[in-house]
């Protein structure tokens, strides 16, 4: 029953994010807004406990979620052959940029945490 509540919370927050994104014409996709809503909702024990059960289940079966991606790649091998090098360059560059941004944010947060607080 707990897992059913968790999946309900996930679907509800994603749908709410989609409604908010489309209704307010935000430049963010609905699932991103839903994820931000989930981040806020995880502070409530009711949401946190039920979503935790579903998250553990999904992580145990994560490999199954890659099957549709593999099928998609196989059905579009012609596109991959035509643009494969460009796609690889974009993936590598975006990964490096993400790592750099993450490192800079972490450094800034660690510096902020290390500063003595006068109060």
Secondary structure, 3 states (H helix, E strand, C coil): CHHHHHHHHHHHHHHHHHHHHHHCCCCCCHHHHHHHHHHHHCCCHHHHHHHHHHHHHHHHCHHHHHHHHHHHHHHCHHHHHHHHHHHHHHHHHHHHHHHHHHHHHHHHHHHHHHCCCCC
